[in-house]
Amino acid sequence: MSPHSQFPTASAALLIALLALTSCKPGQKGTAVETAEKPAVSAEEITETPPAPESDAYLILPGDYSQATTVADLEARFGKENVRRETAPELRVVLYPEDPTRRAFVTFHDGEALEDLAGITVTDPGSKWRGKHGVHIGMTIAKLQSLNRKPFFFWVDDADQHSRAHDGWSPALDDDDGTLGELDVAEGEHLYFDVLLGPTDPAVVRAIPGLPNGEQISSADPRYRELREVIVVTGIGASSSLDDEW
C-alpha cells in the first residue's frame, strides 16, 4: 500500500476522536476546550451588601443623647446634609428627612434658638432606630412588659387606645418588689425613654366595652387582657425635663 493511501484512514480516526470528545455526558471530566467556552464571571456580577454607615451606631434611644445635645452635635454625627431645620408644623430638626428607615424628629425647649434638647421621636414603621433593650416599632405591649421585667404605667389618650409611656416604668404597685423597671432611666443616661402605643386593628379595640380613656393605667390592667397582642409600639423616643439635674 502506498503512503498516500493511508491519509483517508488517518482522517477518519481523527474525526472519530473529535466526535468522542464532543459527546461527553454531563458529569464527565471536562476538556480544555469545554473550560475555555465557559464565560468568566465579571466583577459587576459579584454583588455584596454595602456596610451600614457608621452613624447607624447612634440610632439608639436614649443612647448618649442629653438635653445638652446641640444641632451642631447632630450635624457632626449624621452629616449636615442629613439634618434639616423646619419651621412647620413646629420649630424642630429632622434627621434623615428623606429616609424613613432613619428619620427622627428633634425638638428643643428653646425652639427659636434650637437649644436645650426636649426630645427625639421616631414614628416610621420599619425604622432602624431602637430603644433600650431592643424596643422597636411594632413590638407588642406584652413583649414590652416582659422587657421591663414588671408592669408599667402609661396614659391612654383616646377610645382607640392611643397611649404614651413616659416616666412610669417603675410604678409602686401592691405586689411591687421595689426594683426599677429595665426601661427606667439607668446610670449614665440623661434622657427618659418614651414609648407611643396604638392598636394594630382599631376595630378589635372598639368591639371591647369598658376600655380606659383619658386615664393612666397599668400594663397589667385586667381590661387589657385581650389587647396584649393587639396594642403595639407605634413610636419610640427620648425626652428631657428642664427640672432634671443630671
N, C-alpha and C positions, 0 to 999 in steps of 0.2 A: 504494500500500500504506500502511495506517495505521501510525502509530508503534507501536501496541500489538502489531502482528503481527510485530515484529522481536524481541521478547523470547524466544520459543522458540528462534530461531536463535542468539542470544547465549548462552543457557543451554547449548545443545548444544556450542557452541565451547568454553565454559568446561569442560564435562565431558570433552571430548576432550583438552584441555591437561592436566587433572589426571591422567587415565589415562596420558598420556605420561610425566609426571614420576614416577609410582609404578612404572613398568615399566622404569626404568633398569637396565641389566645390571651385574653386578659388574665393577669396574674402571673404570666411567664416573665422571666427576666428580660427587661427591655434592652434594646441595642443603642449604640451611639447615635444612629440615625433617628430613632424614636425620641431620645432625650433632646436632641437638637431641635426637634419640631415643637416641643412644649414651650409656650411663651413664658418668659420670666415675669414675676410679679413686680410691677413698678412701685416706686416709693409712694406715689399718690394713692395706691390701693391699700397701703398699710395705714390704718387709722387708729389713733389712740384717744382715750378720753382725756381732754385737757385738764391739767391740775386746777383745783379750786383756787381762787385768788387768796392771797394771804389775809386779806381783810375779812374773809369769811370766818376767821377765828374769833372775830369780835361780834358775831351775830348771836350773842348770849345776853339774856336779861335776868337779873340786873347787871351781871358781869362786874366790870370795874368802873362803870359809869357812876357819876355822882352829880349833885347839884352844881358843883364847880366845873363840870364839863362844858366847854365852850364850843362855839361854831368852828373856831379855828382848830380845836382838837378833832372835831368830826371831819373837817377837810383834810387834816393831816393823816387821819386814819383811813378814810374811804376815798380820798381824792376830791379835789374841788369840783370836778365835773359830775360827781355823784351826790353833791349836797346843794339843794336848791332852796332858796328863800321864797316863801309865799306870804301873800297878804290876805288871801281869801281861801277858805271861809274864816280863817283866823291868821294872826301873825304866827308863823311857825317855820320850821325847816323840814324838808322831806329828803330822806336818804334814798338813793336809787329810785327816783320818781318814775322811771320808765321800766323798772324791773320788779314785777310783783313778787318774785321769789325772794327779794332782798329789801323791799320797800319798808320804810318805817317813818313814822311821824313824830317829830320832836317839838315840844312846846316849852316855853320859858315863863317864869314868874314875871319877868320884865319883858313883855312881848315887843315893845318898841325897840329896845336895845338888844333883844335876843340874848339876855343874860339870866343867870340863875335857872338852870335847867329844872323844869317842872315835871316832865315825863317823856318817856319814849313808848310809843304804842305801835303794835303790829297787828293787822287785821286780815291780811290776804291769805286765803286758803292755799296750802302748798308752800307756805313761806319756809325759808331755810332758817329763820330765826328760831331759837329755842329758849325756853325759860329754865329755871332751876330744875335739876334732876330730869331734864329732857322733856319738860312740859311743852306741848306743841298744839297748834290749832287743829281741832278735830278730835282731841282726846276726850274721853267721856268723864263725867263728873265722878263716876265710880273709880276710875283709874286715878283721877286727881286726888281723891281722898286717900287712896292707897299709898300714893307717893308722899303725901303729907304725914302719913302714919297716924292720923287721927282725924275726926270730923273737923270741919272748919265753918266759920260764919261767912255768909255773903248776903248782899242786898238784892232783892227782887224788884225790878223796875216796873214791870207791867204784867198783864194777864198771860202773855205769851212766854213768860218766864225768862225774859232777857235780864241778865243779872251781872253783878260785878263783885269780885272778891278783892279786898284791898289789905286791910290790916287785921284780918280775923283768922289767921292760920293757927293760932294757939288759944282758942276760946276756953274759958273756965267752965266746963260742963260738970254736971253732977258726978259723972264717973271719970273725970279727968285725972290723969296721973301726974300732973304738974310739969310735964315736959313741954318743950316748944315744938311746934309743928315743923316738919322739914322744910316747908316753904316760907317760914318766917325769916326775918332779917338775921343773917348769920354774921359771925365775927368777920370783919374786913369788908363787909358790904355797906353801901352808903345810900341805897335806894330800897323802897318797898317793892316787893314783887306783886304785880296785879294780874288778874285774870278776868276776862269777859266770858260770859256763858250765854248759851241760847239753845233752842230746840233744833234737832235735825228735821223734825216734822211738826210744824205748829198744829196740824190737825189732831195729832195724838194728844198734845197738851190741852187743847180746847175740849177734848172729849172727857177729860178728867175733872170732876167738880171739886170745889173746895181748895184749889191750889192758892198759895200765898200771892199777894200782890201789894207792892208798896211796903214791904217789911223786911226785916233782917231775920234770916233763919239759919239753921244748921244743915250741913250736908247730910246729917243723919236724921233729918225730919221725916217722920213716917209718911207724910204726904208725898215725899219724893221717892218712895219705894218703887213705883212703877216707872220712874223717869231716870233712873241711874244710868241707863244706856242710851237715853234719848237726849238728855241735856249734855252738850259738849262745849269744849273751849272754842270760842269764836274770836278771841283776841288775847294777846299777852302784852304785858307792859311792865315798866318800872317807873316809880314816881318818887318825888321828894316833897317835903313839907318845910316851909320856912321856919317852923318851930323846932325842927330836929337839930340836935347838936352832935353830929357825927364827926 
